[in-house]
Amino acid sequence: MFSDPQMRQKVVAEQPRLPLSYYEQHIPVPDGWDDHPCSYLLFGPPYDDPASEARERGWRVAHLPGAHLHQIVDPAGTARLLLELTVG
């Protein structure tokens, strides 16, 4: 996933170690959350289904070709598209 071994080492070192129970918990969703403008930034095919769901909800969807954690590979491009999604 990372062509630069130093970047990979840095990302691995910064990852929090969370217990399985963290991922199993149910997070309550407040009423009315979905009446706010939302956007979705798609990097690649593994995220096609969530991007389709976002479109169905009326969200703006942008595609930046890449893979998982692409924001580390192309932080400037990712930031540019995120800004475009927030002002457009």
N, CA, C and O atoms as CSV, one atom per row, in Angstrom:
chain,resi,resn,atom,element,x,y,z
A,1,MET,N,N,0.816,-1.190,0.000
A,1,MET,CA,C,0.000,0.000,0.000
A,1,MET,C,C,0.867,1.265,0.000
A,1,MET,O,O,0.448,2.307,-0.504
A,2,PHE,N,N,2.062,1.172,0.559
A,2,PHE,CA,C,2.947,2.334,0.615
A,2,PHE,C,C,4.233,2.033,-0.146
A,2,PHE,O,O,4.904,1.036,0.121
A,3,SER,N,N,4.565,2.889,-1.082
A,3,SER,CA,C,5.809,2.701,-1.812
A,3,SER,C,C,7.008,3.164,-0.991
A,3,SER,O,O,8.138,2.754,-1.256
A,4,ASP,N,N,6.772,4.007,-0.008
A,4,ASP,CA,C,7.836,4.536,0.840
A,4,ASP,C,C,7.825,3.799,2.185
A,4,ASP,O,O,6.885,3.974,2.960
A,5,PRO,N,N,8.840,2.983,2.482
A,5,PRO,CA,C,8.861,2.235,3.743
A,5,PRO,C,C,8.836,3.125,4.984
A,5,PRO,O,O,8.279,2.740,6.012
A,6,GLN,N,N,9.435,4.309,4.893
A,6,GLN,CA,C,9.428,5.219,6.044
A,6,GLN,C,C,8.017,5.729,6.324
A,6,GLN,O,O,7.619,5.845,7.484
A,7,MET,N,N,7.254,6.036,5.263
A,7,MET,CA,C,5.876,6.477,5.454
A,7,MET,C,C,5.046,5.355,6.072
A,7,MET,O,O,4.250,5.595,6.980
A,8,ARG,N,N,5.230,4.133,5.582
A,8,ARG,CA,C,4.497,2.989,6.136
A,8,ARG,C,C,4.799,2.842,7.627
A,8,ARG,O,O,3.886,2.662,8.433
A,9,GLN,N,N,6.066,2.919,7.988
A,9,GLN,CA,C,6.463,2.795,9.388
A,9,GLN,C,C,5.818,3.899,10.235
A,9,GLN,O,O,5.368,3.643,11.352
A,10,LYS,N,N,5.777,5.101,9.712
A,10,LYS,CA,C,5.173,6.223,10.442
A,10,LYS,C,C,3.678,5.997,10.652
A,10,LYS,O,O,3.164,6.228,11.746
A,11,VAL,N,N,2.977,5.546,9.607
A,11,VAL,CA,C,1.538,5.299,9.715
A,11,VAL,C,C,1.263,4.184,10.719
A,11,VAL,O,O,0.376,4.312,11.564
A,12,VAL,N,N,2.010,3.105,10.632
A,12,VAL,CA,C,1.818,1.977,11.564
A,12,VAL,C,C,2.066,2.433,12.997
A,12,VAL,O,O,1.311,2.070,13.899
A,13,ALA,N,N,3.103,3.216,13.215
A,13,ALA,CA,C,3.429,3.681,14.567
A,13,ALA,C,C,2.341,4.588,15.149
A,13,ALA,O,O,2.149,4.621,16.365
A,14,GLU,N,N,1.629,5.323,14.288
A,14,GLU,CA,C,0.607,6.259,14.765
A,14,GLU,C,C,-0.783,5.633,14.905
A,14,GLU,O,O,-1.705,6.276,15.408
A,15,GLN,N,N,-0.937,4.382,14.462
A,15,GLN,CA,C,-2.256,3.744,14.541
A,15,GLN,C,C,-2.611,3.447,15.988
A,15,GLN,O,O,-1.810,2.869,16.723
A,16,PRO,N,N,-3.810,3.840,16.398
A,16,PRO,CA,C,-4.224,3.488,17.757
A,16,PRO,C,C,-4.530,1.990,17.842
A,16,PRO,O,O,-4.990,1.389,16.870
A,17,ARG,N,N,-4.282,1.414,18.966
A,17,ARG,CA,C,-4.618,0.017,19.213
A,17,ARG,C,C,-5.914,0.010,20.014
A,17,ARG,O,O,-5.931,0.348,21.198
A,18,LEU,N,N,-6.989,-0.375,19.356
A,18,LEU,CA,C,-8.308,-0.332,19.979
A,18,LEU,C,C,-8.833,-1.739,20.220
A,18,LEU,O,O,-8.576,-2.637,19.418
A,19,PRO,N,N,-9.563,-1.947,21.310
A,19,PRO,CA,C,-10.124,-3.271,21.570
A,19,PRO,C,C,-11.258,-3.576,20.590
A,19,PRO,O,O,-11.873,-2.663,20.039
A,20,LEU,N,N,-11.527,-4.851,20.379
A,20,LEU,CA,C,-12.591,-5.271,19.476
A,20,LEU,C,C,-13.922,-4.641,19.869
A,20,LEU,O,O,-14.725,-4.309,18.997
A,21,SER,N,N,-14.168,-4.472,21.150
A,21,SER,CA,C,-15.441,-3.896,21.616
A,21,SER,C,C,-15.679,-2.498,21.045
A,21,SER,O,O,-16.829,-2.084,20.895
A,22,TYR,N,N,-14.623,-1.773,20.729
A,22,TYR,CA,C,-14.755,-0.454,20.121
A,22,TYR,C,C,-15.502,-0.559,18.793
A,22,TYR,O,O,-16.351,0.277,18.485
A,23,TYR,N,N,-15.187,-1.577,18.016
A,23,TYR,CA,C,-15.789,-1.755,16.694
A,23,TYR,C,C,-17.166,-2.412,16.760
A,23,TYR,O,O,-17.920,-2.368,15.788
A,24,GLU,N,N,-17.488,-3.004,17.870
A,24,GLU,CA,C,-18.769,-3.687,18.023
A,24,GLU,C,C,-19.859,-2.791,18.612
A,24,GLU,O,O,-21.031,-3.168,18.608
A,25,GLN,N,N,-19.497,-1.630,19.109
A,25,GLN,CA,C,-20.478,-0.774,19.769
A,25,GLN,C,C,-21.427,-0.121,18.766
A,25,GLN,O,O,-21.073,0.112,17.610
A,26,HIS,N,N,-22.618,0.161,19.228
A,26,HIS,CA,C,-23.633,0.841,18.426
A,26,HIS,C,C,-23.580,2.328,18.760
A,26,HIS,O,O,-23.702,2.718,19.922
A,27,ILE,N,N,-23.399,3.138,17.751
A,27,ILE,CA,C,-23.336,4.591,17.941
A,27,ILE,C,C,-24.703,5.168,17.594
A,27,ILE,O,O,-25.158,5.022,16.459
A,28,PRO,N,N,-25.365,5.816,18.543
A,28,PRO,CA,C,-26.669,6.393,18.237
A,28,PRO,C,C,-26.545,7.545,17.230
A,28,PRO,O,O,-25.609,8.343,17.286
A,29,VAL,N,N,-27.494,7.606,16.332
A,29,VAL,CA,C,-27.516,8.658,15.327
A,29,VAL,C,C,-28.591,9.669,15.726
A,29,VAL,O,O,-29.762,9.310,15.856
A,30,PRO,N,N,-28.203,10.921,15.919
A,30,PRO,CA,C,-29.180,11.931,16.326
A,30,PRO,C,C,-30.230,12.177,15.240
A,30,PRO,O,O,-29.920,12.141,14.049
A,31,ASP,N,N,-31.460,12.424,15.656
A,31,ASP,CA,C,-32.507,12.770,14.702
A,31,ASP,C,C,-32.118,14.042,13.956
A,31,ASP,O,O,-31.562,14.976,14.532
A,32,GLY,N,N,-32.425,14.053,12.664
A,32,GLY,CA,C,-32.193,15.239,11.856
A,32,GLY,C,C,-30.788,15.401,11.322
A,32,GLY,O,O,-30.494,16.391,10.653
A,33,TRP,N,N,-29.901,14.436,11.605
A,33,TRP,CA,C,-28.521,14.597,11.144
A,33,TRP,C,C,-28.442,14.685,9.622
A,33,TRP,O,O,-27.575,15.371,9.081
A,34,ASP,N,N,-29.344,13.993,8.936
A,34,ASP,CA,C,-29.221,13.897,7.489
A,34,ASP,C,C,-29.866,15.057,6.732
A,34,ASP,O,O,-29.969,15.013,5.506
A,35,ASP,N,N,-30.298,16.082,7.444
A,35,ASP,CA,C,-30.810,17.249,6.729
A,35,ASP,C,C,-29.701,18.281,6.489
A,35,ASP,O,O,-29.959,19.363,5.962
A,36,HIS,N,N,-28.481,17.946,6.873
A,36,HIS,CA,C,-27.329,18.814,6.648
A,36,HIS,C,C,-26.644,18.401,5.339
A,36,HIS,O,O,-26.647,17.222,4.986
A,37,PRO,N,N,-26.065,19.355,4.625
A,37,PRO,CA,C,-25.349,18.996,3.395
A,37,PRO,C,C,-24.176,18.061,3.710
A,37,PRO,O,O,-23.424,18.288,4.658
A,38,CYS,N,N,-24.038,17.024,2.913
A,38,CYS,CA,C,-22.959,16.054,3.094
A,38,CYS,C,C,-22.296,15.774,1.759
A,38,CYS,O,O,-22.863,16.035,0.699
A,39,SER,N,N,-21.093,15.243,1.827
A,39,SER,CA,C,-20.344,14.886,0.630
A,39,SER,C,C,-19.591,13.594,0.885
A,39,SER,O,O,-19.413,13.173,2.028
A,40,TYR,N,N,-19.149,12.972,-0.205
A,40,TYR,CA,C,-18.393,11.718,-0.117
A,40,TYR,C,C,-17.248,11.772,-1.120
A,40,TYR,O,O,-17.460,12.069,-2.296
A,41,LEU,N,N,-16.043,11.489,-0.657
A,41,LEU,CA,C,-14.884,11.443,-1.532
A,41,LEU,C,C,-14.501,9.983,-1.737
A,41,LEU,O,O,-14.147,9.277,-0.793
A,42,LEU,N,N,-14.581,9.551,-2.980
A,42,LEU,CA,C,-14.342,8.168,-3.372
A,42,LEU,C,C,-12.925,8.033,-3.912
A,42,LEU,O,O,-12.512,8.800,-4.781
A,43,PHE,N,N,-12.177,7.052,-3.395
A,43,PHE,CA,C,-10.825,6.800,-3.896
A,43,PHE,C,C,-10.793,5.680,-4.924
A,43,PHE,O,O,-10.044,5.772,-5.897
A,44,GLY,N,N,-11.576,4.632,-4.741
A,44,GLY,CA,C,-11.490,3.516,-5.674
A,44,GLY,C,C,-12.613,2.519,-5.535
A,44,GLY,O,O,-13.495,2.683,-4.693
A,45,PRO,N,N,-12.588,1.478,-6.359
A,45,PRO,CA,C,-13.679,0.501,-6.456
A,45,PRO,C,C,-14.151,-0.119,-5.136
A,45,PRO,O,O,-15.344,-0.395,-5.015
A,46,PRO,N,N,-13.301,-0.352,-4.152
A,46,PRO,CA,C,-13.865,-0.928,-2.925
A,46,PRO,C,C,-14.940,-0.039,-2.285
A,46,PRO,O,O,-15.716,-0.506,-1.451
A,47,TYR,N,N,-14.983,1.235,-2.675
A,47,TYR,CA,C,-15.908,2.189,-2.066
A,47,TYR,C,C,-17.052,2.577,-3.000
A,47,TYR,O,O,-17.758,3.552,-2.740
A,48,ASP,N,N,-17.241,1.826,-4.078
A,48,ASP,CA,C,-18.319,2.129,-5.027
A,48,ASP,C,C,-19.699,2.058,-4.373
A,48,ASP,O,O,-20.543,2.921,-4.614
A,49,ASP,N,N,-19.930,1.043,-3.553
A,49,ASP,CA,C,-21.249,0.908,-2.918
A,49,ASP,C,C,-21.557,2.065,-1.970
A,49,ASP,O,O,-22.641,2.643,-2.055
A,50,PRO,N,N,-20.633,2.424,-1.064
A,50,PRO,CA,C,-20.925,3.595,-0.224
A,50,PRO,C,C,-21.100,4.870,-1.042
A,50,PRO,O,O,-21.908,5.725,-0.679
A,51,ALA,N,N,-20.353,5.016,-2.149
A,51,ALA,CA,C,-20.507,6.205,-2.998
A,51,ALA,C,C,-21.886,6.214,-3.643
A,51,ALA,O,O,-22.513,7.269,-3.743
A,52,SER,N,N,-22.368,5.055,-4.082
A,52,SER,CA,C,-23.717,4.966,-4.659
A,52,SER,C,C,-24.771,5.329,-3.623
A,52,SER,O,O,-25.731,6.036,-3.928
A,53,GLU,N,N,-24.590,4.844,-2.402
A,53,GLU,CA,C,-25.532,5.180,-1.330
A,53,GLU,C,C,-25.515,6.681,-1.066
A,53,GLU,O,O,-26.564,7.287,-0.845
A,54,ALA,N,N,-24.338,7.274,-1.088
A,54,ALA,CA,C,-24.227,8.722,-0.880
A,54,ALA,C,C,-24.975,9.474,-1.982
A,54,ALA,O,O,-25.688,10.437,-1.699
A,55,ARG,N,N,-24.816,9.043,-3.229
A,55,ARG,CA,C,-25.539,9.687,-4.340
A,55,ARG,C,C,-27.046,9.567,-4.155
A,55,ARG,O,O,-27.784,10.524,-4.387
A,56,GLU,N,N,-27.503,8.379,-3.732
A,56,GLU,CA,C,-28.935,8.166,-3.499
A,56,GLU,C,C,-29.465,9.086,-2.409
A,56,GLU,O,O,-30.635,9.468,-2.440
A,57,ARG,N,N,-28.632,9.443,-1.456
A,57,ARG,CA,C,-29.025,10.359,-0.381
A,57,ARG,C,C,-28.977,11.820,-0.837
A,57,ARG,O,O,-29.375,12.722,-0.101
A,58,GLY,N,N,-28.485,12.039,-2.058
A,58,GLY,CA,C,-28.386,13.403,-2.571
A,58,GLY,C,C,-27.089,14.095,-2.212
A,58,GLY,O,O,-26.967,15.311,-2.365
A,59,TRP,N,N,-26.125,13.339,-1.739
A,59,TRP,CA,C,-24.837,13.918,-1.390
A,59,TRP,C,C,-24.023,14.182,-2.646
A,59,TRP,O,O,-24.186,13.500,-3.658
A,60,ARG,N,N,-23.145,15.177,-2.575
A,60,ARG,CA,C,-22.166,15.398,-3.637
A,60,ARG,C,C,-21.101,14.320,-3.504
A,60,ARG,O,O,-20.641,14.025,-2.401
A,61,VAL,N,N,-20.714,13.735,-4.629
A,61,VAL,CA,C,-19.690,12.685,-4.637
A,61,VAL,C,C,-18.591,13.080,-5.610
A,61,VAL,O,O,-18.865,13.446,-6.753
A,62,ALA,N,N,-17.353,13.004,-5.155
A,62,ALA,CA,C,-16.197,13.258,-6.012
A,62,ALA,C,C,-15.328,12.010,-6.023
A,62,ALA,O,O,-15.316,11.242,-5.061
A,63,HIS,N,N,-14.599,11.815,-7.118
A,63,HIS,CA,C,-13.729,10.651,-7.248
A,63,HIS,C,C,-12.296,11.108,-7.459
A,63,HIS,O,O,-11.999,11.860,-8.388
A,64,LEU,N,N,-11.426,10.653,-6.598
A,64,LEU,CA,C,-9.988,10.870,-6.730
A,64,LEU,C,C,-9.371,9.485,-6.869
A,64,LEU,O,O,-9.252,8.770,-5.874
A,65,PRO,N,N,-8.974,9.086,-8.076
A,65,PRO,CA,C,-8.459,7.733,-8.264
A,65,PRO,C,C,-7.293,7.433,-7.320
A,65,PRO,O,O,-6.290,8.147,-7.289
A,66,GLY,N,N,-7.456,6.373,-6.567
A,66,GLY,CA,C,-6.426,5.971,-5.614
A,66,GLY,C,C,-6.852,4.724,-4.882
A,66,GLY,O,O,-7.794,4.045,-5.290
A,67,ALA,N,N,-6.165,4.421,-3.807
A,67,ALA,CA,C,-6.440,3.245,-2.997
A,67,ALA,C,C,-6.709,3.676,-1.556
A,67,ALA,O,O,-6.724,4.865,-1.237
A,68,HIS,N,N,-6.915,2.701,-0.714
A,68,HIS,CA,C,-7.151,2.953,0.706
A,68,HIS,C,C,-6.013,3.815,1.257
A,68,HIS,O,O,-4.847,3.577,0.943
A,69,LEU,N,N,-6.340,4.794,2.058
A,69,LEU,CA,C,-5.378,5.734,2.640
A,69,LEU,C,C,-4.699,6.614,1.590
A,69,LEU,O,O,-3.569,7.060,1.785
A,70,HIS,N,N,-5.384,6.857,0.492
A,70,HIS,CA,C,-4.815,7.681,-0.576
A,70,HIS,C,C,-4.501,9.096,-0.082
A,70,HIS,O,O,-3.656,9.778,-0.661
A,71,GLN,N,N,-5.168,9.534,0.971
A,71,GLN,CA,C,-4.899,10.871,1.512
A,71,GLN,C,C,-3.454,10.997,1.984
A,71,GLN,O,O,-2.940,12.110,2.093
A,72,ILE,N,N,-2.793,9.882,2.264
A,72,ILE,CA,C,-1.385,9.923,2.661
A,72,ILE,C,C,-0.494,10.029,1.426
A,72,ILE,O,O,0.554,10.674,1.460
A,73,VAL,N,N,-0.919,9.392,0.338
A,73,VAL,CA,C,-0.162,9.411,-0.907
A,73,VAL,C,C,-0.288,10.766,-1.605
A,73,VAL,O,O,0.680,11.277,-2.167
A,74,ASP,N,N,-1.493,11.338,-1.562
A,74,ASP,CA,C,-1.757,12.598,-2.260
A,74,ASP,C,C,-2.526,13.558,-1.343
A,74,ASP,O,O,-3.700,13.837,-1.582
A,75,PRO,N,N,-1.868,14.059,-0.301
A,75,PRO,CA,C,-2.577,14.931,0.630
A,75,PRO,C,C,-3.074,16.224,-0.013
A,75,PRO,O,O,-4.155,16.702,0.331
A,76,ALA,N,N,-2.308,16.795,-0.936
A,76,ALA,CA,C,-2.730,18.048,-1.582
A,76,ALA,C,C,-3.964,17.822,-2.453
A,76,ALA,O,O,-4.911,18.606,-2.397
A,77,GLY,N,N,-3.963,16.769,-3.251
A,77,GLY,CA,C,-5.116,16.462,-4.097
A,77,GLY,C,C,-6.353,16.148,-3.281
A,77,GLY,O,O,-7.460,16.561,-3.625
A,78,THR,N,N,-6.157,15.412,-2.193
A,78,THR,CA,C,-7.273,15.071,-1.306
A,78,THR,C,C,-7.850,16.341,-0.677
A,78,THR,O,O,-9.067,16.528,-0.656
A,79,ALA,N,N,-6.992,17.199,-0.174
A,79,ALA,CA,C,-7.451,18.447,0.450
A,79,ALA,C,C,-8.188,19.322,-0.566
A,79,ALA,O,O,-9.219,19.916,-0.251
A,80,ARG,N,N,-7.648,19.396,-1.788
A,80,ARG,CA,C,-8.290,20.213,-2.816
A,80,ARG,C,C,-9.714,19.737,-3.085
A,80,ARG,O,O,-10.643,20.543,-3.136
A,81,LEU,N,N,-9.884,18.425,-3.257
A,81,LEU,CA,C,-11.229,17.915,-3.530
A,81,LEU,C,C,-12.149,18.062,-2.327
A,81,LEU,O,O,-13.334,18.348,-2.498
A,82,LEU,N,N,-11.639,17.877,-1.122
A,82,LEU,CA,C,-12.470,18.072,0.061
A,82,LEU,C,C,-12.949,19.517,0.156
A,82,LEU,O,O,-14.102,19.772,0.501
A,83,LEU,N,N,-12.066,20.452,-0.147
A,83,LEU,CA,C,-12.474,21.865,-0.138
A,83,LEU,C,C,-13.515,22.136,-1.214
A,83,LEU,O,O,-14.479,22.861,-0.970
A,84,GLU,N,N,-13.334,21.561,-2.406
A,84,GLU,CA,C,-14.322,21.737,-3.469
A,84,GLU,C,C,-15.685,21.183,-3.045
A,84,GLU,O,O,-16.721,21.768,-3.361
A,85,LEU,N,N,-15.681,20.057,-2.329
A,85,LEU,CA,C,-16.937,19.466,-1.875
A,85,LEU,C,C,-17.636,20.324,-0.822
A,85,LEU,O,O,-18.862,20.297,-0.713
A,86,THR,N,N,-16.862,21.082,-0.049
A,86,THR,CA,C,-17.479,21.879,1.011
A,86,THR,C,C,-18.002,23.221,0.528
A,86,THR,O,O,-18.909,23.783,1.143
A,87,VAL,N,N,-17.451,23.747,-0.556
A,87,VAL,CA,C,-17.887,25.053,-1.034
A,87,VAL,C,C,-18.792,24.982,-2.237
A,87,VAL,O,O,-19.433,25.972,-2.591
A,88,GLY,N,N,-18.856,23.838,-2.868
A,88,GLY,CA,C,-19.631,23.730,-4.095
A,88,GLY,C,C,-21.047,23.515,-3.819
A,88,GLY,O,O,-21.846,23.402,-4.748
